């Protein structure tokens, strides 16, 4: 009898504590919603965020990877090994690692091109395995080697992507024109993709992935093959996209780009996440350390 | 010499996927059966043809023996083999020398043009053995055994079989190299594939029409060939190497040796000459062909607006994509659209070729009899369904996506919708075949309109399960790794399996129709029975297609 009473008391206490926490959180949210918040992003840059966006960041995780594993050759080669990773909404996240570390395999699992052996991936709360269509609608993906339909014109490809992502006719033309202009593709849009250079294909794939204004961009080595101007424009686009509360997750070998652009980076090595955090956090306070040095130290082990 | 040899080794390795096969046999043990099965299917399907050819050659030999010219069988075989190699070699050489995917990664290697051409030539040569040996070996054995030749004959024949494709291939190479130097064919590559393909289809029609003229019993065959000696002589005189090879092989003593050496010498001289010419001009034509021209037309806002249209549903967008990719790829057009209308077209060609044939006149006459008309309509239905079942569009629909399969996996469109679009595209092609048959039957055979409409409706219903089952096969086991469109469509096992399944379905439908007729029911009842069975098969096959697609698309990795 006494044990039961004690148990009930314990439960009540727990509930009261939870309620108190919730109330505190609500007050915090209210405060942030009214005043906004300045937080440290990418190195020592301070950025003021509006209250509503901070709220979304706090309550929603855009990519939630749990215990993800994938192996090839009947388990002989572990490409991704028990990966846990959370990417927040509004974050520009750089995914780094040496060749063959498991970056592309992870990305392909996030977008549903590969099936994980174990683990789960949720995009904005939607499990990619359980509700793939819903999850895919929230993403725009550009692979490292964009193999497109050679016998469609660039414009036909973009129109096709707009159709399958159900981009409304009212905004379709404006967006397509914007990206054609931005990536300098206007004079090639009527030509078959067959005649495009690698960079032009990359830009066409990028435009196709951005058309439906997805909450999450996933870009695998997006700078490869782009000329300096296009790369610069893309970096601006990525930043702007995040500033609107969306998320960008991209893999890269160019550490300078990651250093300058990313809110946080994750370093993967032999299929395992070996470091994650803002660049400053990875420096452990030593401002002289470049990302390259950190990267080399971590991946040398 | 060493780089050249290792280049040849690499070329042969790539051409026969030796490394890939080794990998498959040592690592992917589960998939071992695939190449073995493909090999067995090819051998088994070619055996009857080989038996027929051997029988034909035996008749030629006995015909020649009667006239005291037993070597006629050799001359015939060499003329035939070398002409086949020459004709097919032209397109083959063009593809290998100028359009193969690896050519641009080979050019920067420290190899001379003649070494590159030499390496590529050897690959073609080795491939041509697959054609030349089946054509030459039976007659060589027939002659050797029939005239009890000694060891020297067999030794010479071995050498001659190895050398045989060199002369026609060297001539084909010279023609191609010189032609490419003068005309920039690369620009018209797509057109070339279509024209070449249509020429081949018509050539095969002609051959099949000619074959109908060959008498059926052995005696008549002997006489037929005896009367055609002048033909062999004529071709032989225009293409003397065939005669040299035949005389070099069959003749004993000095004269035989002379012809034998003449054949070898001419082969060597032609080969060296071809390599010399290639060394001079190969790069110029190759590099000119690599220049890509674009229209570079800047689209205005209104033009973009016009081209974008209003936007459609995902299924319709996928269908539009399927259709555009198909009709813009010459090889797919040839094996899909052209293939689909080839059946009814063949009927038309035969009709015009044998316009004065009394049998045909009798048939046309009998069509006036209202008793006969329904049976002819039933026959038309058979042709329609055959046409619908034989095209490769459905059975390679998913395979054709190849490396672009990542798009299918990435887009937020269900597997069901994706296969629906593929089904519709394949069904359209089948429907074109059905309607083409209707048109030819109505125009040429004057089939009464009502019966034609009836047959067309049942044909259109019957095409549903054919397209759905063919597509199901491809969805079940797509061939997504390929390097050329040829591999995706023509060298795809699913195409063959699809045809087999179509045959089975056609047999079921035929059995249903005959069953109805045997029961003494009217022909209309047979039509109705085929329609009902087709509808049931359609429902079942579409249901199975959707179920398999959901599972397979989920499992598929890109």
Interface residues (C-beta under 8 A of the other chain):
Chain A: X73 X108 X111 X112 X113 X114 X115 X132 X133 X134 X136 X137 X141 X143 X147 X148 X149 X151 X152 X155 X156 X159 X160 X161 X162 X163 X164 X165 X166 X167 X168 X169 X172 X173 X176 X177 X180 X186 X187 X188 X189 X190 X191 X192 X195
Chain B: X27 X292 X293 X294 X295 X296 X297 X298 X299 X301 X304 X305 X307 X308 X309 X310 X311 X312 X313 X314 X316 X317 X318 X320 X321 X324 X325 X328 X329 X403 X404 X406 X407 X409 X410 X411 X412 X413 X414 X554 X555 X557 X558
